[in-house]
Amino acid sequence: MNNYEINNEYGYENYDYLEEVIEETLRSEKVENSVFSIVFVDEGKIREINRDYRGKDSVTDVISFALEDVHDEFSVGLRVLGDIFVCIPRMKEQAKSYGHSEKRELSFLIVHGMLHLLGYDHMKKEDEKIMFQKQDDILEHIGITR
């Protein structure tokens, strides 16, 4: 059984659909018995996190902090994946800029952040292709498209 919490520090409303997004990502990646959190924050908080932990003094849309190292599991088989921080104002701006709904943009950012927690990255072109295809496949499977 997977266990996650959404900490809505920003006060964002209407995100009930994320349960399906999260569950489909976990199912797609065959993740069981995991724990992680998602935190909705404002621009000031995400900039502070980005500056303090990544050395980049700028606002970004999503930051993931993966806690496991190559699928480490405690003796009980629990995977402690980490935390995902989503900047809600940046998400809203990007939805407008890309011409799609906030639902699509927030869903994308959650899948993106979760894949980072699961060890995916996009630093190299070939890794980016794999990760972005997984994102598209997950969102298409639940009918959230551009």
N, C-alpha and C positions, 0 to 999 in steps of 0.2 A: 504494500500500500504506500502510495506517495503522499507526502504531507507538505503543503506549502501555505504560505500566508501572504496576503497582499496588505501592505501597510500604506494606507492612503494619506500620507502626510500632506499632500497637496489639496485634498478635498475634491478630487475628480469624481464625477458621477457617471453612471451608465456604463459600467464595464463588466456586467454579468456574463457576457459572451466569452470573457477570457478563460473561464473554466474549460470550455470546449477547446480553445486554442492550446491551453496548457496540457490538457489530457491527450490531445492528438499528438503533440510534440513528444510527450513521454511515451506514448504507445508506439509512435514511429521509430523512436530510438531504443525501444525495448527496455525502458528504465522502470525498475520496480524498487520499492522500499527506499525512497529518497526523501530528503528534506531540503527545502530551499525557501527563500523569501524574495518578494518583489516589493519595491518601495517606490511610490510615486512622489517626486520631489519638484521643487521649483528651480529656476535658473541659478539662483545664488548657491543653493546646496549642491547642485551637480557640478558647478564650476569649482567650488571648494573641494569636492571629492576628486575631480579631475586634476586639479592643481596639486593637492596633497599626495595623491597616490600614483598619478601618472606623469607628474611634472609638466602638465599642460594647463596653463592658466586661461582656459576658455570654456564656454558652455558647449556641451555635447548632448546627444539625444539619449543614449543608453550606455551604462557602464556595468560590466559584470565582474564579480569577484568570485572566481572559482576556488573552492576550498579543497577539493579532492585532487589527488595526484595520480593520474592514470588509473582511475577506477578503484582507488583504495576503498576498502570497506572495513568497518569495525567488525569485531567478531560476531556480532548479531546480523551482519549483512546490510546495515544501514548505510546508505550513501548520503553524505552531507555535501550537497552540491555547492552551496554558496548563496550569494545575494545578487540581485539585479536591481539597479537604480534607473528609473525612467524619468526624464525631464518632461513633464506634461506640457508646459508652454512650448518647448521645442517640438514636441510631437504634433501639437496643434498647428504650428507654423509649417511643418513639413507636409502635413496632410493637405493644407491649402496650396502649398507650392507644387506638390506633385499632382494635385487635382483629384485626390481621392478622399474617402471618408476618414474620420478619426478612428473609426473601428478598424479599418484596414491598416492604418499607420501604427496604431498601438499594438495590434495583433502581430504585425511584422516585427516591431521592436521587441516584443516579448519572445517570439520564436528565436530571433537573432540572439538575444541575451541568453536564452536557455541553451542554445547550441554552443555558445561560448562556455557556459558552465559545464557542458558535456565534453569539452576538449576541442571543439572545432575553432578554426581561426581563418583569417583571410589575409594574412601577411604575404603569402605567395600566390601567384595567379592560379595555380592548379588547386590550392586549398580554397581559394575564394570561389572557384567554379563549383566545387563540391558543396561548400556551405550554402551558397546562394541557391543552388538547385534544391537542396533539402528544404530551405525556407519556402521556396515556391511550391514544392510538392506538398508540404504540410498545409499551407494556406489554401491551395487549390482543393485538397481533399475535403476540407470543411467549407468550401464555397466562399472563401474570402479572397477575392481577386482584385486586381487593379481596376 
